[in-house]
């Protein structure tokens, strides 16, 4: 028996004037599941998240929280959700503990309940030692963890985070993901948006967004297993001649720099043709494992709405 659906978008549309920000987007988050919403700036991630948490109305379709529609019971839906936007409005002149107490009063928590949850949240976020420190004096990672703690005080069923690791150092980024895994183990549903393709592989399921539409959705392993192209890495003493040859090559689906190499997504069966093409200008081709960036770029190109860069 599958876990219950805690958050669901059903064929939702959202427009801003003449711009359609979301186009028939559907998404589910189940209990004990971490779902990634992946795509670059402008893909529609924030608009979708704001629709899911009730900050903006949808123009078509519906959003349900625990089976409850925002349109029919917004208060009940809101009580089941925890939300952390990209820029969370903590009170920087208040301490960690004072921020938690403020949000505890906002959620109207009884004193005993608040104290139990405060102790638990400070412990799992490793902020106990910083309880008296002003929020404005916290590092970026600690600030994000405090924001998550405030969003969880009312014990929501599902937690929604909009690019929580943006602007965070690598160590804090790893700690934030460990924290999300802990919530999922406890049975919470978590939806996290990210512009980083490497974070997609950390999710139980991922949806790739581009220009307001869902390009593909599934488990990371299944999506990469179904990848239809081949990825090659090209080493060359002079990269520009290789770039010029491949930029207009119909066999090359996507082309990106990769450190000292050039990374290319090539139509399956055409690897040798690409190798023969770059050999005269000193290009040496090797096969590479596809990753989510390769998958995303190839899907964007297949949609006819993006460039290979």
PLY file of the C-alpha trace (Angstrom):
ply
format ascii 1.0
element vertex 309
property float x
property float y
property float z
element edge 308
property int vertex1
property int vertex2
end_header
0.00 0.00 0.00
1.45 3.36 -1.03
1.96 6.21 1.42
-0.78 8.87 1.58
-0.50 11.92 -0.67
0.16 14.98 1.51
0.45 17.66 -1.17
-0.87 17.62 -4.71
-1.11 19.92 -7.72
-3.69 18.87 -10.29
-3.19 20.30 -13.76
-2.65 23.84 -12.48
-2.22 26.94 -14.62
-0.99 30.35 -13.51
-0.45 33.46 -15.62
0.90 36.93 -14.96
-0.67 39.12 -17.61
0.18 37.57 -20.96
2.90 35.35 -19.49
1.87 31.78 -18.64
4.11 30.92 -15.69
2.61 27.43 -15.17
1.05 25.23 -17.83
-1.00 22.22 -16.72
1.49 21.22 -14.01
0.74 18.20 -11.80
2.81 17.05 -8.82
2.44 14.83 -5.75
4.34 14.62 -2.46
3.71 11.55 -0.29
4.41 10.88 3.38
8.04 9.89 3.96
9.12 11.16 0.55
11.59 13.84 -0.52
10.61 15.34 -3.88
12.91 17.65 -5.82
11.66 20.42 -8.05
14.55 21.14 -10.40
15.17 23.80 -13.01
17.02 27.06 -13.66
15.82 30.55 -12.78
12.63 31.31 -14.69
11.54 27.67 -14.94
8.47 28.29 -12.77
9.65 26.69 -9.52
8.84 29.60 -7.22
5.46 30.23 -8.87
4.56 26.57 -8.45
5.64 26.58 -4.81
3.73 29.78 -4.04
0.66 28.17 -5.62
1.12 25.01 -3.55
1.35 26.88 -0.24
-1.62 29.15 -0.98
0.22 32.44 -1.45
-1.24 32.90 -4.93
-4.40 31.53 -6.54
-4.25 29.20 -9.52
-6.20 30.10 -12.66
-7.02 26.48 -13.51
-6.74 23.14 -11.76
-6.56 22.63 -8.02
-4.11 22.29 -5.11
-4.82 19.86 -2.27
-3.07 19.51 1.10
-3.81 16.16 2.73
-6.72 15.77 0.34
-8.11 19.17 1.32
-8.49 21.80 -1.41
-7.19 25.31 -0.75
-10.36 26.56 -2.42
-12.63 24.79 0.09
-10.73 24.81 3.39
-7.75 27.14 3.32
-7.26 27.23 7.11
-7.09 23.44 7.42
-4.72 23.29 4.45
-2.48 25.98 5.95
-2.22 24.14 9.28
-0.84 21.06 7.54
1.92 22.95 5.75
5.33 24.24 6.70
6.90 26.70 4.27
10.31 28.33 3.95
10.63 30.83 1.08
13.93 31.82 -0.52
14.19 34.87 1.75
12.77 33.95 5.15
11.81 36.91 7.31
13.40 36.23 10.68
13.86 39.06 13.16
17.59 39.64 12.98
17.76 41.67 16.21
16.09 38.84 18.16
17.98 35.80 19.37
17.44 32.27 18.04
15.32 31.49 21.09
13.31 34.71 20.82
12.53 34.02 17.17
11.26 30.57 18.07
9.13 32.01 20.88
7.68 34.63 18.52
6.61 31.99 16.01
5.35 29.76 18.83
2.98 32.56 19.86
2.05 33.10 16.21
0.99 29.44 16.00
-0.78 29.79 19.38
1.10 26.87 20.92
0.52 26.07 24.62
3.60 26.75 26.74
4.36 23.08 27.50
3.94 22.05 23.86
6.18 24.90 22.70
8.95 24.05 25.18
8.98 20.39 24.07
9.11 21.33 20.38
11.68 24.08 20.94
14.05 21.65 22.68
13.57 19.05 19.95
14.05 21.49 17.07
17.12 23.16 18.59
18.59 19.68 19.03
18.03 18.36 15.51
19.18 21.63 13.91
22.23 21.76 16.22
21.37 25.28 17.32
21.14 24.65 21.08
24.54 26.25 21.64
23.44 29.34 19.68
20.05 29.85 21.38
21.08 33.27 22.76
22.79 34.47 19.59
21.03 37.17 17.50
19.65 35.75 14.25
21.49 38.50 12.37
24.81 37.16 13.67
24.25 33.61 12.39
26.06 32.12 9.42
24.03 31.53 6.27
23.58 27.84 7.03
22.58 28.40 10.67
20.11 31.10 9.60
18.47 28.65 7.17
18.25 25.98 9.87
16.60 28.43 12.25
14.10 29.33 9.50
13.30 25.62 9.05
12.86 25.21 12.82
10.39 28.12 12.89
8.46 26.62 9.98
8.19 23.28 11.82
6.95 24.52 15.20
3.32 23.70 14.41
4.25 20.13 13.33
3.11 20.24 9.70
2.57 17.07 7.65
4.53 18.43 4.71
7.43 20.87 4.46
7.98 23.03 1.36
11.32 24.78 0.85
12.19 27.16 -1.99
15.92 26.86 -2.83
17.05 26.37 0.79
20.71 25.78 -0.13
21.08 28.85 -2.33
23.99 30.96 -1.05
24.99 28.40 1.60
28.54 27.07 2.04
29.22 23.38 1.15
29.36 22.16 4.76
26.08 23.84 5.71
24.54 22.59 2.48
25.38 19.01 3.46
23.96 19.57 6.96
20.72 20.97 5.54
20.24 17.90 3.37
20.95 15.61 6.33
18.24 17.50 8.21
15.74 16.96 5.39
16.50 13.24 5.36
15.77 13.10 9.09
12.36 14.72 8.59
11.55 12.22 5.84
12.53 9.29 8.06
10.04 10.59 10.62
7.27 10.35 7.99
7.08 13.96 6.82
6.69 14.78 3.14
9.28 17.26 1.86
9.27 19.27 -1.36
12.45 21.17 -2.12
13.20 23.33 -5.15
16.74 23.77 -6.37
18.60 25.21 -9.36
21.40 22.67 -8.75
21.17 19.55 -10.88
23.49 17.58 -8.58
20.94 17.89 -5.78
18.34 16.11 -7.91
20.12 12.79 -7.37
19.58 13.15 -3.60
15.79 13.07 -3.91
13.42 10.09 -3.89
11.65 11.57 -6.90
12.30 14.58 -9.07
10.35 16.81 -11.47
12.28 18.81 -14.07
10.62 22.12 -14.94
11.23 24.32 -17.96
9.26 27.43 -18.90
6.34 26.47 -16.68
5.93 22.89 -17.89
7.04 19.55 -16.45
9.55 18.03 -18.85
9.83 14.74 -17.00
9.14 13.25 -13.56
10.35 10.08 -11.84
13.02 8.57 -9.62
16.59 9.73 -10.33
17.72 6.20 -11.16
14.86 5.58 -13.59
15.26 8.92 -15.35
18.97 8.39 -15.95
18.43 4.75 -16.95
16.05 5.94 -19.67
18.49 8.54 -20.97
18.48 8.06 -24.75
21.73 9.80 -25.68
25.45 9.31 -25.01
27.65 11.75 -23.08
31.23 12.35 -24.19
34.03 14.46 -22.74
36.43 16.06 -25.17
39.97 17.08 -24.28
41.72 19.56 -26.53
44.66 21.92 -26.23
42.57 24.59 -28.01
38.90 24.41 -27.03
37.52 27.10 -29.34
38.04 25.18 -32.62
36.24 22.18 -31.08
33.38 24.40 -29.91
33.00 25.88 -33.39
32.82 22.45 -35.00
30.25 21.06 -32.56
27.97 24.06 -31.95
26.14 23.50 -35.24
26.54 19.72 -35.42
23.09 18.04 -35.62
24.52 15.00 -33.79
25.29 17.15 -30.72
22.22 17.67 -28.52
23.88 19.85 -25.86
27.33 21.31 -25.29
28.77 22.64 -22.02
32.22 23.44 -20.56
33.42 20.99 -17.91
36.64 22.22 -16.32
39.44 21.55 -18.77
37.14 19.49 -20.97
34.11 20.04 -23.18
31.07 17.93 -22.30
28.70 16.98 -25.11
25.42 15.09 -25.24
25.51 13.15 -28.51
22.81 11.19 -30.31
23.32 7.49 -29.64
25.30 5.79 -32.36
26.95 9.02 -33.52
29.84 9.08 -31.05
32.39 7.95 -33.64
31.23 10.59 -36.12
31.77 13.28 -33.48
35.18 11.83 -32.60
36.22 11.84 -36.27
35.04 15.43 -36.63
37.11 16.87 -33.76
40.24 14.74 -34.30
41.74 17.07 -36.96
41.72 19.98 -34.47
43.27 17.93 -31.65
40.09 16.79 -29.91
40.22 13.50 -27.99
36.83 11.96 -27.14
36.04 9.76 -24.15
32.72 8.35 -22.94
31.31 9.82 -19.68
28.46 8.91 -17.35
25.33 11.05 -17.88
24.20 13.26 -15.00
21.11 15.38 -14.36
22.51 18.41 -16.13
22.99 16.31 -19.27
19.45 14.99 -18.93
17.99 18.44 -18.36
19.82 20.10 -21.26
18.85 17.34 -23.67
15.18 17.63 -22.66
15.25 21.41 -23.06
16.70 21.06 -26.54
14.16 18.38 -27.45
11.38 20.76 -26.42
12.61 23.20 -29.09
12.67 26.06 -26.59
16.24 26.24 -25.32
19.82 26.52 -26.31
22.56 24.05 -25.62
24.54 26.44 -23.40
0 1
1 2
2 3
3 4
4 5
5 6
6 7
7 8
8 9
9 10
10 11
11 12
12 13
13 14
14 15
15 16
16 17
17 18
18 19
19 20
20 21
21 22
22 23
23 24
24 25
25 26
26 27
27 28
28 29
29 30
30 31
31 32
32 33
33 34
34 35
35 36
36 37
37 38
38 39
39 40
40 41
41 42
42 43
43 44
44 45
45 46
46 47
47 48
48 49
49 50
50 51
51 52
52 53
53 54
54 55
55 56
56 57
57 58
58 59
59 60
60 61
61 62
62 63
63 64
64 65
65 66
66 67
67 68
68 69
69 70
70 71
71 72
72 73
73 74
74 75
75 76
76 77
77 78
78 79
79 80
80 81
81 82
82 83
83 84
84 85
85 86
86 87
87 88
88 89
89 90
90 91
91 92
92 93
93 94
94 95
95 96
96 97
97 98
98 99
99 100
100 101
101 102
102 103
103 104
104 105
105 106
106 107
107 108
108 109
109 110
110 111
111 112
112 113
113 114
114 115
115 116
116 117
117 118
118 119
119 120
120 121
121 122
122 123
123 124
124 125
125 126
126 127
127 128
128 129
129 130
130 131
131 132
132 133
133 134
134 135
135 136
136 137
137 138
138 139
139 140
140 141
141 142
142 143
143 144
144 145
145 146
146 147
147 148
148 149
149 150
150 151
151 152
152 153
153 154
154 155
155 156
156 157
157 158
158 159
159 160
160 161
161 162
162 163
163 164
164 165
165 166
166 167
167 168
168 169
169 170
170 171
171 172
172 173
173 174
174 175
175 176
176 177
177 178
178 179
179 180
180 181
181 182
182 183
183 184
184 185
185 186
186 187
187 188
188 189
189 190
190 191
191 192
192 193
193 194
194 195
195 196
196 197
197 198
198 199
199 200
200 201
201 202
202 203
203 204
204 205
205 206
206 207
207 208
208 209
209 210
210 211
211 212
212 213
213 214
214 215
215 216
216 217
217 218
218 219
219 220
220 221
221 222
222 223
223 224
224 225
225 226
226 227
227 228
228 229
229 230
230 231
231 232
232 233
233 234
234 235
235 236
236 237
237 238
238 239
239 240
240 241
241 242
242 243
243 244
244 245
245 246
246 247
247 248
248 249
249 250
250 251
251 252
252 253
253 254
254 255
255 256
256 257
257 258
258 259
259 260
260 261
261 262
262 263
263 264
264 265
265 266
266 267
267 268
268 269
269 270
270 271
271 272
272 273
273 274
274 275
275 276
276 277
277 278
278 279
279 280
280 281
281 282
282 283
283 284
284 285
285 286
286 287
287 288
288 289
289 290
290 291
291 292
292 293
293 294
294 295
295 296
296 297
297 298
298 299
299 300
300 301
301 302
302 303
303 304
304 305
305 306
306 307
307 308
